[in-house]
């Protein structure tokens, strides 16, 4: 992409909201993330459309672009979760009755509060994110635990966030579509948004 094209793809100070993001986005290996963000602005709740890989981008780049966007949104999710999930309310990371040890920031797995586990896991995933698909399955398995903890221990928060963002639905459908997680690892009961019709 040339410097001129890059400048044309910017929201400038003082622009009206309806003028923002006016450029056309086409999926390519360089612009997959921008394409997904454009699709999200047009239809956040149309999961089939959001996950439909366009031509012109490889499967690993498509997954990479989705994971990049999911990690960004998960950062906002955790900032909100922190209001009710603290080291006092959730001193260990649990999803349902299973306890998980944190390996993200300690050198070796050890117990960690749920919110610290979530932050460490997100940080680790951001550092590990690459276009090489060998990390996706491990990353998805660990990130899934954050959603599972939220679902089983902060259900009202989970449902409120999901109604606004469909982040979990997009995450789990991406994981299923590209076989990044086994069905046995999906412990949250299917929601209408997580099952393809």
N, C-alpha and C positions, 0 to 999 in steps of 0.2 A: 504494500500500500504506500503510495507516495505521500510526501509531506502535505501537498495540497489536498489530497483526499482525506488525510487525517484531520486537517483543520476544518474541512467541511463536515466532519463527523463529530463536531463538538457542540455542546450547549454553551452559549456565550452568556456572560453576565448581562442581566437586564432582559433576557428573552422572555416572552410570555409563555405560559405553560403549554398552550396549544402549538407553539412553534418548536418545542423541545422534541428531540428524537425524531425529527421529520425525515431523516434520510432512509433510504431503502437498505434493508439488511439482507444479505445473501449468505447462506451457510458456506463456509470454507474452513480449511484447517486453521487459518489465521483469525477468522472472525466467527467461529462457532459460538463463543460465549456471548458476543454482541447479538447474534441471531436469536439465541435463547432468550436473552433479556427483552428483545423486541417482541418475541412470541408471548412472553409473560405479560408485557404491557397490553397486548391485544386480547389475550384470553387466558388468564392465569388458571382457570378452572377447566379448560379443555385439555385434559391430560393426554388423550390419544394424539392430538395435534402436537402438543409439546414434546412428546417422546418419539414422534415419527421422524426418523433420521432422513434428512434430505440428501439428495445426490450431491456429490462434490465434497463430501467429508467422510473420512474413514470411521469405522465403528469405534476404535479406541479414542480418536479425537472427539467424537460425539459424546462418549461416556465421560471423557476428561472435561469437556465443556459443561456438561450437566453437573458433574461432581464439583467443579469450581463454583458454579452458581449455588448449589446446595450448601456448600461450606460457608459462603458469604451469608446466606439467609439463616443458616444454623447459628452463626455468631449473634445475629439479632434475636433469635429464638432463645439462646442461652442468657442474653442480657435480660430478657423478660422473665425467664424461668428463675433467675437468681432472686427475684422478689419473694418467692415462696419456697424455694429449695435452697436451704442453707446448710452449713456444716452442722448446725444444731438440729434442724428438722430431719436431715438425711445424712447421718454421720458415715454411712457406707453406701457404695453404689449397689443398688438392687433393682432388678426388673422382675416383677412378680415376687417370688421367694428366692430367686437365685442371686447370690452375691458375686460381684465381679471385682477382680483386682486390677488396679491401674498400672499399666506398663508404659504409659505415655511420657512420664516426666520423672521417673524415679530410678532408672537404670535397671531395675528388676521389679516384677509385679509385687504390689503390696496394697493393703487396704487404703482407701482414699474416700473422702466425702463424695457424695454423688455429684455435686456441682463442680468440685475440683476434678473429679474423673472426667466429667463432660468437657470442661475447659482444656484439660491436658490432652484428651482424645482429639478435640478439634484442632488444637495447636499441632499435634503430631500429624494429623491428616493433612493439614495445610503444608507442612514441611515435606511430607511424603508424596504429595500430589504430583504426578507426572503423566505424560502421555503414554507411558508404558503400562499396560494393563495388569502387570503382575501384582501391583499393590491394591487394586480396586477391591478385590474380594475381602482381604483382611481389613481394609479401611471401612467398607460397608458393614461388615460384621460388628466392628467396634462402634461405629456411629449409630447403628440400629439400637444399641443398648441405651443410648440417650433417649430416643423416642420411647422405648419400652419402659424406662424408668418414669418418664413423664406420664405415660398412659396409665401405668399401674399405681403410681404414687401421687400424681398430681392431675387426676383425670379432668377436672374442670379446666385447668390451664391447657391441657392437651387439646380438649375439644374446642376451646375458644380459639386457640392458635390455628388449629386445623380448619375451622370454619372460615377464618380470614385468609389463610395462605395456601392450603392444600399441600404444604411442604412434605409432610409424612407420606401422603398419598403419592406424590410425584417420586419421592425417594424410593418407596417400596415397589412401585410399579417399574421404575428404572431397574432396580435390583432384580426383580423377577424377569423382566424382558431380556436382560443380558446375562441372566444366570450368575449374578454376583453374590447370591445368598441361596442357601437351600431352604426349602419350605419348612423343614424342621426348625430352622433358626428364626422363623417368623412366628413370634409368640403373641403378638397383638391380634385379637380376632379380626377377621376381614371386615372392612368398612365398605359401604357402597362405592366409595371412591377408589378403593385399592384393588378392586377386582375388575378386570376388563370384561366388558359385556360381549 
